[in-house]
């Protein structure tokens, strides 16, 4: 492809992208293809000679697009949103054009220094402690793993990195029964072992019980294990429950246990000062993560990870072979702030979003989503045959259809599963589910960039 061809097709693609955003409601929200339908249309072997771009793009439209679930559709209410926005897409285009590998300051000084600045902006925008330092990771799963690994190394004075787990007492890690699956995955990857993950009981609002945590920690100490870390969830994936950070923080301080706060979805809500009561006790936290790519209109992937002591994080991950040595010392080399060596210029799209919306613009949209969720909850709760199954803390509603004449839980679960399946098959909206206390629960998430009250 020549530069002339690139210019021609790039203009065509931008026109298609603009048309896509303008006409996205004409697509079914959830892809309607059946398993195997896409792969059977793809050749078994790659082409031996290069093909014309127009043919490739035609196949994209004819073969690939039908198998896409449209996450940017304003009627996408499943899982948690993974939003984008016009400024974010434009930033992503520039990222791809520059093709910078931003592992160190010297490999692109602007990438490092812009990341440092926008992370400071986010810290202030959310009301996090002034002493926190931030870095952009790919996902909250990675950030949680980084937190567990850092806790492990701090606890052992970095000896596991040096000598492995030999002659170490087992560590124990704690989270609620409603915590995200990434905690269990992180425990396994970090070598702690799933057996030593303690899933603490929750209360009627699906939040961790501090007294149960305290009791379990004391039992583990008596049995000779080493309590290592507690993962607090502010906005669990199933029900957006909020663990009592302040009470748990005091327990962690008493026992010198690392405290990580997972606010992957709900963290964006703290743009609103009136929502920050959920952050009471944040001063106890050693690390905190939230995802601008969930609810802050920034393309996936972009996860904001903050730590109280950046030296602990760096000492856990730093490694300096000769080919990475540079003369600049008083700079951030973000390759040492996480698992990846290679790093994308994620700060660019985040910068575009923050500048384009402004703090007030972001606050307005987030407040609308939260207000609409409260209004929709009230409407559902007022209906005789519907039941709200969890508090609506943010913009996720957990409910089910429960007619008065039905009392069998299995039958009620089957009915709700069929309802949701029919809704999703219609292509009109897309919902997802969880189970709360064994009840099949429909989740309606309000947070897509271009959703309006009419969509809700």
Backbone torsions as a table, in degrees:
resi	resn	phi	psi	omega
1	UNK	NA	129.0	179.1
2	UNK	-86.8	170.0	176.9
3	UNK	-62.3	-35.7	178.0
4	UNK	-62.9	-45.4	178.5
5	UNK	-62.9	-43.2	-179.8
6	UNK	-58.1	-46.6	-179.3
7	UNK	-60.6	-43.7	-178.7
8	UNK	-62.0	-51.4	-175.9
9	UNK	-73.4	-31.3	177.4
10	UNK	-61.8	-42.8	177.1
11	UNK	-62.3	-41.0	178.9
12	UNK	-62.9	-41.9	-179.2
13	UNK	-66.8	-40.3	178.5
14	UNK	-63.4	-40.2	176.4
15	UNK	-62.1	-42.0	178.3
16	UNK	-64.0	-41.3	179.4
17	UNK	-61.2	-44.5	179.0
18	UNK	-64.0	-40.9	177.0
19	UNK	-63.7	-38.4	179.7
20	UNK	-60.1	-49.2	178.6
21	UNK	-62.2	-38.7	-177.0
22	UNK	-70.3	-31.9	-173.2
23	UNK	-113.9	17.2	-171.1
24	UNK	-61.8	-27.4	-178.8
25	UNK	-71.8	-7.5	176.1
26	UNK	-80.4	-14.9	179.4
27	UNK	-88.9	150.3	169.2
28	UNK	-66.6	137.7	-175.9
29	UNK	-61.7	-51.6	178.9
30	UNK	-93.9	134.0	178.3
31	UNK	-54.6	138.9	-177.2
32	UNK	-100.8	5.4	-178.5
33	UNK	-73.6	158.5	177.2
34	UNK	-96.8	157.7	178.1
35	UNK	-53.2	132.5	178.7
36	UNK	87.0	-10.9	-174.7
37	UNK	-65.7	-38.1	-179.0
38	UNK	-75.3	-48.5	-173.9
39	UNK	-64.3	-29.6	179.0
40	UNK	-70.1	-15.6	177.2
41	UNK	-93.6	-4.4	-177.8
42	UNK	-99.3	133.8	179.8
43	UNK	-57.4	146.0	-179.6
44	UNK	-68.6	-34.8	-177.0
45	UNK	-114.6	150.8	177.5
46	UNK	-72.2	159.5	179.4
47	UNK	-68.2	143.2	178.2
48	UNK	-78.6	-29.2	178.6
49	UNK	-121.8	152.8	-179.0
50	UNK	-62.2	144.9	-179.2
51	UNK	-107.4	157.2	179.3
52	UNK	-68.7	140.2	-176.3
53	UNK	-61.6	-33.4	-179.9
54	UNK	-61.8	-35.4	177.8
55	UNK	-70.7	-39.2	178.8
56	UNK	-62.6	-44.1	-177.7
57	UNK	-68.9	-33.7	176.2
58	UNK	-62.5	-41.6	178.1
59	UNK	-67.0	-33.6	174.3
60	UNK	-58.3	-46.4	-177.6
61	UNK	-70.3	-39.2	-173.9
62	UNK	-84.4	-35.3	-172.3
63	UNK	-106.2	-44.6	-173.6
64	UNK	-82.5	-45.9	-173.4
65	UNK	-58.6	-39.1	178.1
66	UNK	-61.1	-24.2	-179.9
67	UNK	-93.9	14.9	179.4
68	UNK	-101.1	131.0	167.9
69	UNK	-87.9	130.3	-168.2
70	UNK	-91.4	88.9	-176.6
71	UNK	-64.7	-21.2	-179.4
72	UNK	-93.7	5.3	176.7
73	UNK	-69.5	134.8	-179.0
74	UNK	-65.8	-10.8	174.2
75	UNK	-101.6	19.1	172.6
76	UNK	-83.5	111.1	-178.5
77	UNK	-126.2	23.2	-176.0
78	UNK	-98.1	166.1	175.3
79	UNK	47.4	-131.5	159.5
80	UNK	-118.2	148.4	-177.9
81	UNK	-63.8	154.8	171.5
82	UNK	-128.2	82.7	-165.3
83	UNK	-85.6	159.0	164.4
84	UNK	-130.6	-172.1	178.2
85	UNK	-162.2	165.7	-178.9
86	UNK	-54.6	-50.0	-179.0
87	UNK	-64.7	-33.4	178.9
88	UNK	-66.6	-42.3	178.7
89	UNK	-62.8	-42.0	178.6
90	UNK	-64.1	-39.7	175.8
91	UNK	-63.0	-40.0	178.3
92	UNK	-63.8	-37.2	177.9
93	UNK	-63.1	-42.7	178.2
94	UNK	-67.2	-38.3	175.8
95	UNK	-55.5	-47.4	-177.9
96	UNK	-66.4	-37.1	-179.7
97	UNK	-66.9	-44.7	179.2
98	UNK	-66.6	-37.4	178.5
99	UNK	58.7	34.0	-176.4
100	UNK	-78.8	140.0	172.9
101	UNK	-103.1	105.3	-164.0
102	UNK	-100.5	49.2	-176.0
103	UNK	-74.4	-30.4	-175.1
104	UNK	-134.9	163.1	176.3
105	UNK	-56.8	-44.5	-173.5
106	UNK	-68.3	-25.0	-177.9
107	UNK	-76.5	-15.8	170.3
108	UNK	-177.4	89.7	-176.3
109	UNK	-53.3	-40.4	-177.7
110	UNK	-63.4	-35.3	-179.3
111	UNK	-63.8	-44.2	179.6
112	UNK	-65.9	-47.5	-173.7
113	UNK	-74.2	-31.0	174.3
114	UNK	-67.5	-40.2	178.2
115	UNK	-61.2	-43.8	178.6
116	UNK	-60.0	-42.7	-177.6
117	UNK	-69.3	-46.6	-176.8
118	UNK	-68.7	-29.3	176.1
119	UNK	-69.2	-35.0	173.9
120	UNK	-66.1	-39.0	175.7
121	UNK	-58.6	-49.8	-178.0
122	UNK	-60.3	-42.3	179.2
123	UNK	-56.1	-46.3	179.7
124	UNK	-69.6	-39.1	-178.0
125	UNK	-64.0	-31.7	-178.1
126	UNK	-94.7	-6.4	-179.1
127	UNK	74.8	31.4	177.7
128	UNK	-79.9	161.1	-179.6
129	UNK	-56.5	141.0	-175.3
130	UNK	-60.8	-29.0	-176.5
131	UNK	-79.6	-6.6	179.8
132	UNK	-67.9	147.0	172.4
133	UNK	-117.9	143.9	-173.4
134	UNK	-121.4	155.5	176.5
135	UNK	-147.8	149.3	178.4
136	UNK	-92.4	120.1	172.5
137	UNK	-103.2	175.5	-179.8
138	UNK	-76.4	-46.6	-178.1
139	UNK	-142.0	166.2	176.1
140	UNK	-66.4	-28.4	176.7
141	UNK	-60.3	-43.6	177.9
142	UNK	-65.5	-41.9	-180.0
143	UNK	-62.2	-41.9	178.8
144	UNK	-64.1	-41.1	175.9
145	UNK	-61.9	-43.5	177.1
146	UNK	-57.9	-40.4	-179.3
147	UNK	-65.3	-44.5	179.2
148	UNK	-63.2	-43.3	179.7
149	UNK	-64.8	-41.1	178.8
150	UNK	-64.9	-43.4	177.4
151	UNK	-58.9	-41.4	179.2
152	UNK	-61.0	-43.9	-177.1
153	UNK	-73.3	-39.6	177.8
154	UNK	-62.4	-42.4	-178.4
155	UNK	-61.7	-33.4	-175.1
156	UNK	-106.8	12.7	-177.1
157	UNK	54.9	39.7	173.9
158	UNK	67.6	22.5	-177.1
159	UNK	-80.8	-25.8	177.7
160	UNK	-69.0	-38.1	173.8
161	UNK	-59.2	-32.7	-177.3
162	UNK	-85.0	-44.1	-168.6
163	UNK	-124.2	-1.7	-177.8
164	UNK	82.2	-170.8	-173.9
165	UNK	-84.0	0.2	-173.5
166	UNK	-57.9	133.9	176.9
167	UNK	66.3	18.7	175.6
168	UNK	-94.4	138.8	168.7
169	UNK	-65.9	150.0	178.3
170	UNK	-60.9	142.5	173.1
171	UNK	-92.5	154.0	172.7
172	UNK	-125.0	142.8	-179.5
173	UNK	-127.1	147.7	-170.1
174	UNK	-128.2	137.4	172.1
175	UNK	-152.8	172.1	179.4
176	UNK	-81.0	166.1	176.7
177	UNK	-64.0	-17.4	-178.3
178	UNK	-100.2	3.4	-176.3
179	UNK	-64.5	158.6	-177.7
180	UNK	-67.6	150.7	-178.4
181	UNK	-62.4	-19.4	179.8
182	UNK	-63.3	-24.7	177.5
183	UNK	-65.2	-49.1	179.1
184	UNK	-62.2	-40.7	178.7
185	UNK	-63.8	-42.8	179.4
186	UNK	-62.8	-39.5	178.4
187	UNK	-61.6	-40.2	179.8
188	UNK	-69.8	-44.8	-178.9
189	UNK	-64.9	-37.2	-177.3
190	UNK	-75.4	-3.5	177.4
191	UNK	82.2	10.3	179.2
192	UNK	-73.5	-40.3	180.0
193	UNK	97.9	129.5	-179.1
194	UNK	-56.0	-31.7	-179.6
195	UNK	-58.4	-27.6	-175.3
196	UNK	-101.1	13.5	172.6
197	UNK	-92.4	122.4	-179.0
198	UNK	-101.9	115.9	178.3
199	UNK	-96.3	109.2	-170.1
200	UNK	-82.0	143.5	-179.5
201	UNK	-60.8	152.7	-178.9
202	UNK	-116.5	162.3	179.4
203	UNK	-88.2	-168.5	-177.2
204	UNK	-65.8	-17.9	177.6
205	UNK	-101.5	13.5	174.6
206	UNK	69.4	23.5	177.2
207	UNK	-101.7	147.6	-179.0
208	UNK	-57.5	139.0	176.8
209	UNK	-88.2	115.0	-179.6
210	UNK	-58.8	-38.2	-178.8
211	UNK	-66.1	-34.2	176.8
212	UNK	-70.0	-37.5	176.0
213	UNK	-62.1	-48.6	-179.4
214	UNK	-57.3	-45.5	-178.8
215	UNK	-63.1	-43.1	-178.6
216	UNK	-66.6	-41.4	177.1
217	UNK	-59.7	-45.8	-179.6
218	UNK	-62.3	-39.4	178.1
219	UNK	-65.1	-40.8	-180.0
220	UNK	-65.8	-41.2	178.2
221	UNK	-61.7	-42.8	-180.0
222	UNK	-63.1	-30.0	-179.9
223	UNK	-87.0	-1.3	173.9
224	UNK	92.5	9.6	175.4
225	UNK	-89.3	170.7	-177.6
226	UNK	-112.3	104.6	174.5
227	UNK	-60.0	125.0	-170.1
228	UNK	-109.2	-50.9	-172.7
229	UNK	-153.0	149.3	171.7
230	UNK	-118.5	131.7	176.3
231	UNK	-105.9	113.3	177.3
232	UNK	-92.8	135.7	177.1
233	UNK	-105.8	124.1	169.2
234	UNK	-109.0	94.9	-174.8
235	UNK	96.7	71.3	179.4
236	UNK	-63.5	157.9	-174.8
237	UNK	-66.6	-40.0	-177.2
238	UNK	-69.6	-53.4	-170.7
239	UNK	-124.4	3.2	-173.8
240	UNK	56.1	36.8	175.0
241	UNK	-65.8	154.6	-178.7
242	UNK	-118.3	111.5	175.7
243	UNK	-67.3	144.5	-178.1
244	UNK	-73.1	90.5	-172.4
245	UNK	-59.2	-44.0	-174.8
246	UNK	-63.0	-47.6	-179.7
247	UNK	-65.9	-41.7	179.5
248	UNK	-67.6	-38.0	178.0
249	UNK	-59.2	-39.2	178.8
250	UNK	-65.6	-37.9	176.9
251	UNK	-64.3	-42.9	179.6
252	UNK	-64.1	-40.9	178.5
253	UNK	-63.0	-42.5	-179.5
254	UNK	-60.1	-41.6	-174.9
255	UNK	-100.4	5.8	-179.4
256	UNK	55.3	53.8	-179.2
257	UNK	-111.3	137.0	177.4
258	UNK	-62.5	136.9	-179.8
259	UNK	-120.4	116.5	177.7
260	UNK	-111.7	134.4	-179.0
261	UNK	-110.4	119.1	177.9
262	UNK	-100.7	104.3	176.2
263	UNK	-121.7	43.0	-170.7
264	UNK	-51.2	-49.3	178.7
265	UNK	-86.8	-52.2	-167.6
266	UNK	-75.4	-16.4	-176.3
267	UNK	-54.8	-34.1	-179.9
268	UNK	-61.3	-28.7	-179.9
269	UNK	-61.3	-21.8	-176.8
270	UNK	-78.1	1.9	164.0
271	UNK	-59.3	-26.6	-179.4
272	UNK	-94.2	117.3	-179.4
273	UNK	-54.3	-32.8	-178.2
274	UNK	-70.1	-11.2	177.8
275	UNK	-95.9	-5.5	-171.2
276	UNK	-78.3	-1.5	173.9
277	UNK	-62.3	-23.7	176.4
278	UNK	-68.5	-17.1	-179.2
279	UNK	-93.0	5.5	179.5
280	UNK	-58.1	123.6	-176.5
281	UNK	100.9	4.5	-177.5
282	UNK	-62.1	-21.2	179.5
283	UNK	-65.4	-18.8	177.2
284	UNK	-79.9	-16.7	-172.1
285	UNK	-72.7	140.5	172.0
286	UNK	-91.5	-24.6	178.8
287	UNK	-154.7	157.5	-174.4
288	UNK	-151.1	139.1	178.5
289	UNK	-136.9	140.7	166.4
290	UNK	-145.1	161.1	-173.2
291	UNK	-112.2	105.3	169.6
292	UNK	-58.1	-22.6	179.7
293	UNK	-78.5	-1.1	175.6
294	UNK	-94.9	-48.4	-167.7
295	UNK	-140.1	12.7	179.2
296	UNK	-119.7	24.1	165.3
297	UNK	63.1	31.6	-178.9
298	UNK	-117.9	130.9	-177.3
299	UNK	-51.5	139.7	167.6
300	UNK	-59.7	133.0	8.7
301	UNK	-114.3	142.5	-179.3
302	UNK	-164.3	99.6	-176.6
303	UNK	-117.3	126.3	-176.2
304	UNK	-95.7	115.3	-175.4
305	UNK	-115.8	126.8	-177.9
306	UNK	-119.7	143.1	178.8
307	UNK	-131.3	148.7	178.3
308	UNK	-74.0	-40.7	-178.3
309	UNK	-122.6	98.8	-177.2
310	UNK	-65.5	-25.6	-179.9
311	UNK	-62.6	-35.5	178.3
312	UNK	-63.5	-43.3	-179.6
313	UNK	-64.1	-47.9	-177.2
314	UNK	-63.8	-43.1	-177.9
315	UNK	-66.4	-26.1	177.8
316	UNK	-70.6	-36.2	-169.8
317	UNK	-112.5	-14.2	-172.7
318	UNK	-65.4	142.6	174.8
319	UNK	-155.2	135.8	-169.8
320	UNK	-134.4	78.8	171.6
321	UNK	-69.5	164.1	-175.0
322	UNK	-57.0	-37.7	-175.3
323	UNK	-71.8	-8.4	176.6
324	UNK	-106.4	-0.9	-177.7
325	UNK	-73.5	137.8	176.0
326	UNK	-135.8	166.7	-177.6
327	UNK	-83.1	-14.8	-177.6
328	UNK	-83.0	121.9	-176.8
329	UNK	-110.4	-36.8	-174.5
330	UNK	-88.3	49.1	179.3
331	UNK	-139.0	163.8	173.0
332	UNK	-84.6	127.3	169.5
333	UNK	-110.8	96.0	-169.1
334	UNK	-68.3	-8.9	173.5
335	UNK	-61.0	-24.1	-178.7
336	UNK	-94.0	8.3	-177.5
337	UNK	-107.4	15.9	-178.5
338	UNK	-179.3	-165.8	-173.1
339	UNK	-78.7	-41.1	-174.4
340	UNK	-75.8	143.1	166.6
341	UNK	-84.4	-55.2	177.9
342	UNK	-74.2	139.5	-175.6
343	UNK	-139.6	136.6	175.7
344	UNK	-81.3	162.5	-179.0
345	UNK	-84.8	59.8	-174.0
346	UNK	-66.3	-27.9	-177.1
347	UNK	-61.5	-24.8	-176.1
348	UNK	-64.9	-49.4	-178.8
349	UNK	-67.3	-35.1	177.7
350	UNK	-64.9	-40.4	176.9
351	UNK	-61.8	-43.2	177.7
352	UNK	-59.4	-43.6	-178.6
353	UNK	-66.0	-48.4	-177.2
354	UNK	-61.9	-38.8	-179.4
355	UNK	-76.0	-34.5	-176.9
356	UNK	-73.5	-44.1	179.6
357	UNK	-81.5	-38.3	-169.8
358	UNK	72.7	160.7	-178.8
359	UNK	-59.4	-44.1	-177.5
360	UNK	-65.8	-37.7	178.5
361	UNK	-65.4	-41.4	176.7
362	UNK	-65.3	-44.7	179.9
363	UNK	-59.4	-40.7	-178.7
364	UNK	-60.8	-46.7	-177.9
365	UNK	-67.1	-43.0	-178.9
366	UNK	-64.4	-41.8	178.4
367	UNK	-62.8	-40.3	176.7
368	UNK	-59.1	-46.4	-178.9
369	UNK	-60.6	-43.9	-179.9
370	UNK	-65.9	-43.4	179.0
371	UNK	-62.9	-42.8	179.1
372	UNK	-63.3	-38.2	179.0
373	UNK	-64.0	-40.8	177.8
374	UNK	-64.2	-42.6	-179.6
375	UNK	-64.5	-44.3	179.7
376	UNK	-65.7	-36.6	176.9
377	UNK	-61.5	-43.4	179.8
378	UNK	-63.5	-39.4	179.3
379	UNK	-64.7	-47.3	179.7
380	UNK	-63.6	-42.0	-176.6
381	UNK	-65.9	-25.5	-178.6
382	UNK	-81.3	-10.4	-178.6
383	UNK	-86.4	132.1	-174.1
384	UNK	-60.1	-34.6	-173.1
385	UNK	-98.5	12.5	177.4
386	UNK	-121.9	151.7	-177.4
387	UNK	-134.8	130.9	173.8
388	UNK	-84.8	128.6	-171.6
389	UNK	-105.4	-7.1	178.8
390	UNK	-157.1	154.4	177.7
391	UNK	-62.0	142.8	175.9
392	UNK	-92.4	86.2	-177.9
393	UNK	-74.7	-34.3	-172.5
394	UNK	-127.0	-107.3	-179.0
395	UNK	-131.3	26.3	177.8
396	UNK	-117.3	128.7	-177.4
397	UNK	-111.3	127.8	178.0
398	UNK	-110.8	119.0	-173.9
399	UNK	-150.2	172.1	173.0
400	UNK	-152.2	161.1	172.3
401	UNK	-85.2	123.8	-176.7
402	UNK	-144.2	81.0	178.3
403	UNK	-64.6	146.9	-172.2
404	UNK	-61.1	-29.3	-174.9
405	UNK	-80.0	-5.4	179.4
406	UNK	-105.1	128.6	179.2
407	UNK	-122.0	-13.4	-177.3
408	UNK	-81.3	120.2	-175.1
409	UNK	-62.5	-41.2	-178.6
410	UNK	-61.2	-41.3	-179.9
411	UNK	-68.1	-42.1	177.6
412	UNK	-61.6	-41.4	178.2
413	UNK	-61.6	-44.4	-179.1
414	UNK	-62.9	-41.1	180.0
415	UNK	-63.0	-45.5	-179.0
416	UNK	-66.8	-35.5	176.5
417	UNK	-64.2	-40.9	179.2
418	UNK	-67.4	-40.7	177.9
419	UNK	-58.1	-49.2	-176.5
420	UNK	-66.5	-37.9	178.2
421	UNK	-62.2	-42.7	179.5
422	UNK	-66.1	-41.1	177.8
423	UNK	-59.3	-47.8	-177.0
424	UNK	-69.2	-34.3	178.1
425	UNK	-68.7	-23.7	-179.9
426	UNK	-67.3	-23.5	-177.8
427	UNK	80.1	-3.4	-175.4
428	UNK	-78.0	-44.8	174.8
429	UNK	-140.8	170.0	-179.1
430	UNK	-132.5	122.2	178.3
431	UNK	-121.2	161.4	173.6
432	UNK	-130.9	177.6	-172.7
433	UNK	-137.2	169.9	167.9
434	UNK	-146.4	-176.0	170.8
435	UNK	-124.2	129.1	177.7
436	UNK	-120.7	116.8	-176.6
437	UNK	54.4	36.7	179.0
438	UNK	83.0	-5.0	-179.4
439	UNK	-88.4	127.4	173.8
440	UNK	-64.1	119.6	-171.4
441	UNK	-119.5	124.6	175.6
442	UNK	-85.2	131.6	179.8
443	UNK	-108.4	129.4	175.7
444	UNK	-119.5	112.1	-177.2
445	UNK	-102.2	126.6	178.0
446	UNK	-108.0	110.8	-176.3
447	UNK	-176.3	1.9	179.5
448	UNK	-68.3	144.1	-171.8
449	UNK	-51.2	-44.3	-172.2
450	UNK	-106.5	14.3	176.0
451	UNK	-68.1	147.5	174.7
452	UNK	-124.3	172.5	176.5
453	UNK	-60.9	-33.3	178.2
454	UNK	-61.2	-38.5	176.8
455	UNK	-64.7	-43.1	-179.4
456	UNK	-63.4	NA	NA
